[in-house]
């Protein structure tokens, strides 16, 4: 088998706290720049970004924080960053209990004692369908997929035994779970339609998304108040809040931005004519704005591209295609991309080769 070609991480977006985006403090990074890695030749395997800081984990177990929160630690398997809490999965001893989950205050610099610790006991029977090896789970879903970690107490939250979780994503006020059969469950606050059940009501316990039944999903992503999933056939489904165009659906704020840009450029306009041209239909009539999409909606990428992975920030979305292109939209190039991770206001991508630059937009 041919050895997988090594790639590099790139970052772009908000860098006001000096996050590891490859640039200095106090500026926006408008196009992908190489990520500053913890040490020369470090092989980064995980990037988790919050609003004010970033956590980077290497395959050698080194954890490095940058931005408003700083610090470093060794012996780490995974980390998950949020403004309220930093979760770290530390490798356990060679003999004895399993790995230890630690919850730290982001401003602790990983010094002193963590706020909370929990030793994970390896469970029998946690093997993958291909035969044999334990499945790798990404935080906040815990190894064994029997529980997950919340940034708010109680930190440790068990899942019902019938929920055989493959992936779990936490948004601003909601959670998405992808099970082994490709079904999607959601729970939490629903006032922005982010649960996908067709209402704006809260759902305290995991509830199956009936609108997606019969459509096996491969990926899920949760933003501040919106949700995205990718089917096994590469289709994208979006729902929730669209105030900043994070669903790639017609948005009032983006239309108003377009109108302002047109006026500043000196284009002729009368009344709402610029807005009509920005979001109008083919016959010139104003198109409807979509502030909230409470049901999953199918989204097409340009040239019929098939999606492979999605990630959501607070008000933006990024999707990697099966051919390695990166598409982004929402609140404000194309790379050969293997992975993507969105922070609240920034984006990190793992790319193996740089392509011709551009700014593709999904078709709406």
C-alpha positions in Angstrom: 0.0 0.0 0.0 1.3 3.4 -1.0 2.3 5.7 2.0 -0.1 8.5 2.5 1.3 11.8 1.4 1.9 14.2 4.3 0.1 17.6 4.2 0.0 20.9 6.0 -2.5 22.8 8.0 -3.7 26.3 6.9 -5.7 28.8 8.8 -7.7 32.0 8.0 -10.2 34.3 9.5 -10.4 36.3 12.8 -7.0 36.6 14.5 -7.7 39.3 17.0 -6.3 37.3 20.0 -3.2 36.0 18.3 -4.5 32.6 17.5 -2.2 30.2 15.6 -3.3 31.3 12.1 0.2 31.9 10.8 -0.1 35.7 11.4 0.4 38.3 14.1 -2.0 39.6 16.7 -4.8 42.0 15.8 -5.6 41.4 12.2 -7.8 39.4 9.9 -6.2 36.6 7.8 -8.1 36.8 4.5 -6.6 33.8 2.7 -5.1 30.5 3.9 -1.7 30.8 5.6 0.4 28.0 7.1 -0.5 27.1 10.6 2.2 27.8 13.2 2.9 24.3 14.6 4.3 23.5 18.1 7.9 22.8 17.1 9.7 22.2 13.9 8.4 19.2 11.9 5.5 18.7 14.2 2.8 16.4 12.7 -0.5 18.0 13.7 -3.4 15.6 13.8 -6.1 17.8 15.5 -7.0 21.5 15.5 -9.9 22.7 17.7 -10.7 26.4 17.6 -12.8 28.5 19.9 -13.5 32.2 19.5 -10.4 33.5 21.3 -7.9 30.6 21.3 -6.9 27.5 19.4 -5.8 24.1 20.6 -3.4 22.1 18.4 -2.6 18.4 19.1 0.3 16.5 17.4 0.5 12.8 16.7 3.3 12.7 19.2 0.9 13.8 22.0 1.9 17.4 22.3 -0.9 19.9 23.0 -0.3 23.6 22.4 -2.7 26.5 23.0 -2.4 29.9 21.3 -4.4 33.1 21.5 -6.2 34.4 24.6 -5.4 31.1 26.3 -1.8 29.8 26.3 0.0 26.7 27.6 1.3 23.3 26.6 1.1 19.7 27.8 2.4 16.3 26.7 0.8 12.9 26.6 -2.4 14.1 25.0 -4.6 12.1 22.6 -7.2 14.8 21.9 -8.5 18.2 22.9 -11.7 20.2 22.4 -11.8 24.0 22.8 -14.7 26.2 23.9 -14.8 29.6 25.6 -16.2 28.0 28.8 -14.0 24.9 29.0 -11.0 23.2 27.5 -11.3 19.4 27.4 -8.2 17.3 27.2 -7.9 13.5 26.8 -4.7 12.3 28.4 -3.1 8.9 27.7 -3.4 6.5 30.6 -0.6 4.3 32.0 0.5 1.3 30.0 -1.0 -1.0 32.7 -4.0 -0.1 34.7 -7.0 2.3 34.1 -7.7 3.8 30.7 -7.1 7.4 29.5 -8.1 10.3 31.7 -10.4 13.1 30.6 -9.6 16.5 32.1 -11.6 19.7 32.1 -9.6 22.9 32.4 -10.4 26.6 32.6 -9.1 28.0 29.3 -7.1 30.7 31.2 -5.4 28.2 33.4 -2.4 27.7 31.1 -2.8 24.0 31.9 -1.2 24.6 35.3 -2.3 23.5 38.7 -5.2 21.1 39.0 -8.0 20.6 36.4 -11.5 21.6 37.2 -12.7 18.0 36.8 -11.2 14.6 35.9 -12.7 11.3 34.8 -10.9 8.1 34.2 -12.3 6.2 31.2 -12.5 2.5 31.7 -12.1 0.5 28.5 -15.3 -1.3 27.5 -15.4 -4.7 26.0 -16.9 -5.1 22.6 -16.1 -1.6 21.3 -14.7 -2.7 18.0 -15.4 -1.5 14.5 -17.4 -3.3 11.9 -14.2 -4.0 9.8 -13.0 -6.4 12.5 -11.0 -5.6 15.0 -9.6 -2.4 16.1 -11.2 0.0 18.6 -12.9 2.9 16.9 -11.4 6.4 17.2 -13.9 8.9 18.6 -13.3 12.6 18.5 -14.2 14.8 21.5 -16.7 15.8 22.8 -17.9 12.2 22.1 -15.9 9.9 24.5 -14.1 6.7 23.6 -16.6 3.9 23.7 -19.4 6.2 22.5 -21.4 5.8 25.7 -21.2 9.4 26.9 -20.1 12.8 25.8 -18.7 15.9 27.6 -20.5 19.2 27.9 -18.8 22.6 28.4 -21.4 23.2 31.2 -22.0 21.1 34.3 -22.7 18.3 34.4 -19.6 17.8 32.3 -20.1 14.0 31.9 -23.4 13.2 30.2 -24.3 9.5 29.4 -26.1 8.5 26.2 -29.0 6.1 26.1 -27.7 2.5 25.3 -29.7 2.3 22.1 -27.8 5.3 20.7 -24.8 3.8 19.0 -23.0 7.0 18.3 -20.4 7.4 15.6 -20.0 11.2 15.9 -21.3 13.9 18.1 -21.2 17.7 17.5 -22.1 20.5 19.9 -23.4 23.9 18.7 -24.1 27.0 20.6 -27.2 25.6 22.2 -27.8 22.2 20.6 -26.2 18.9 19.9 -26.2 16.6 16.8 -25.5 12.9 17.0 -24.8 10.6 14.0 -25.3 6.9 14.8 -23.8 3.8 13.3 -26.7 3.4 10.9 -26.3 6.9 9.5 -29.3 8.4 11.3 -29.2 11.9 12.8 -30.5 12.8 16.2 -30.7 16.4 17.7 -31.6 17.9 21.0 -31.2 21.2 22.9 -32.6 24.6 22.2 -34.5 25.0 18.9 -35.4 28.7 18.8 -33.4 29.2 15.5 -34.7 26.0 13.9 -31.3 24.3 14.5 -32.8 21.0 15.6 -34.4 20.4 12.2 -37.8 19.1 13.5 -39.8 21.9 11.9 -40.5 23.8 15.1 -38.7 26.4 17.2 -39.2 24.4 20.4 -36.6 22.9 22.7 -36.0 19.2 22.8 -34.4 18.0 26.0 -33.6 14.4 24.8 -32.1 13.1 21.5 -34.8 13.0 18.8 -34.5 11.4 15.4 -34.7 13.7 12.4 -37.6 12.2 10.6 -37.0 14.4 7.5 -33.8 12.5 6.9 -35.0 8.9 7.5 -34.0 6.6 4.7 -31.0 8.9 3.8 -27.9 7.5 5.4 -25.6 10.3 6.6 -21.8 10.2 6.8 -21.0 13.5 8.6 -22.7 16.0 10.8 -21.7 19.5 11.9 -23.2 22.0 14.4 -22.6 25.8 14.3 -23.7 28.5 16.6 -27.4 28.1 15.7 -27.3 26.1 12.4 -26.7 22.5 11.4 -25.2 20.7 8.4 -25.0 17.0 7.4 -23.4 15.2 4.5 -25.0 12.0 3.1 -23.1 8.9 2.1 -23.7 9.9 -1.5 -22.2 13.4 -1.0 -25.3 15.5 -0.7 -25.5 18.4 1.7 -28.4 19.2 3.9 -28.6 22.5 5.9 -31.1 23.9 8.5 -31.3 26.4 11.3 -30.4 30.1 11.4 -29.5 31.9 8.2 -29.0 35.5 9.4 -25.5 35.7 7.9 -26.0 33.3 5.0 -24.5 30.4 6.8 -26.9 28.1 5.1 -26.1 29.5 1.6 -29.8 30.5 1.3 -31.0 34.0 0.5 -30.2 36.2 3.4 -31.3 39.8 4.2 -28.0 40.8 5.8 -26.0 39.6 2.8 -28.3 41.4 0.4 -27.9 44.6 2.3 -24.1 44.2 2.2 -24.3 43.7 -1.5 -26.4 46.9 -1.9 -23.9 48.9 0.1 -21.0 47.6 -1.9 -22.8 48.5 -5.1 -23.5 52.0 -3.9 -19.9 52.5 -2.8 -18.8 51.4 -6.3 -20.8 54.1 -7.8 -23.4 51.9 -9.6 -26.7 53.5 -10.5 -29.5 52.5 -8.2 -33.1 53.4 -7.6 -34.9 52.4 -4.4 -34.3 48.7 -3.9 -33.1 47.9 -7.4 -29.7 46.8 -6.2 -31.2 44.5 -3.6 -33.3 43.0 -6.3 -30.3 42.4 -8.5 -28.5 40.8 -5.6 -31.1 38.3 -4.5 -33.8 38.6 -7.2 -35.2 35.8 -9.3 -34.7 35.5 -13.0 -37.7 37.7 -13.8 -36.4 40.5 -11.6 -38.9 40.0 -8.8 -37.5 40.1 -5.2 -36.6 36.7 -4.0 -37.8 35.7 -0.5 -35.3 36.0 2.4 -34.9 33.0 4.6 -34.0 33.9 8.2 -34.8 30.4 9.7 -34.9 27.1 7.9 -36.5 24.7 10.4 -36.4 21.6 8.2 -33.3 20.1 6.4 -32.9 21.6 2.9 -30.9 20.1 0.1 -28.0 22.3 -1.0 -26.1 22.0 -4.3 -22.5 22.8 -4.8 -21.2 24.3 -8.1 -20.6 21.8 -11.0 -22.4 19.1 -9.1 -19.5 18.6 -6.6 -20.0 15.9 -4.0 -19.3 16.7 -0.4 -17.1 14.6 1.9 -16.8 16.6 5.1 -18.5 19.7 6.7 -17.7 22.0 9.6 -19.5 24.9 11.1 -18.4 28.1 12.8 -20.6 30.4 14.7 -22.1 32.0 11.5 -20.2 30.3 8.6 -19.8 26.9 7.0 -17.0 25.1 5.3 -17.3 22.0 3.1 -14.6 19.8 1.6 -15.5 17.9 -1.6 -14.5 14.4 -2.6 -12.0 15.8 -5.1 -10.4 17.9 -2.4 -11.8 21.4 -3.0 -12.9 23.7 -0.2 -16.1 25.8 -0.3 -16.9 28.4 2.4 -19.9 30.7 2.9 -21.6 32.8 5.5 -20.2 35.5 7.7 -17.2 36.6 6.5 -9.7 29.7 -2.4 -9.4 26.8 -3.3 -7.0 24.1 -1.8 -6.5 20.4 -2.2 -8.1 19.7 1.2 -8.2 16.6 3.3 -9.9 17.9 6.5 -11.5 21.1 7.8 -12.3 22.5 11.2 -14.2 25.7 11.9 -13.8 27.9 14.9 -16.4 30.5 15.9 -14.9 33.1 13.5 -12.1 31.3 11.7 -11.3 28.2 9.7 -8.5 25.6 9.6 -7.9 23.2 6.7 -5.6 20.3 6.1 -4.3 20.5 2.6 -1.9 18.4 0.6 -1.3 20.8 -2.3 -2.1 24.4 -3.2 -4.3 25.0 -6.2 -5.2 28.0 -8.3 -6.8 30.6 -6.0 -10.4 31.4 -6.2 -13.5 32.1 -4.2 -16.1 29.5 -5.1 -19.7 30.1 -3.8 -22.3 27.4 -3.5 -25.3 27.7 -5.9 -28.5 28.8 -4.1 
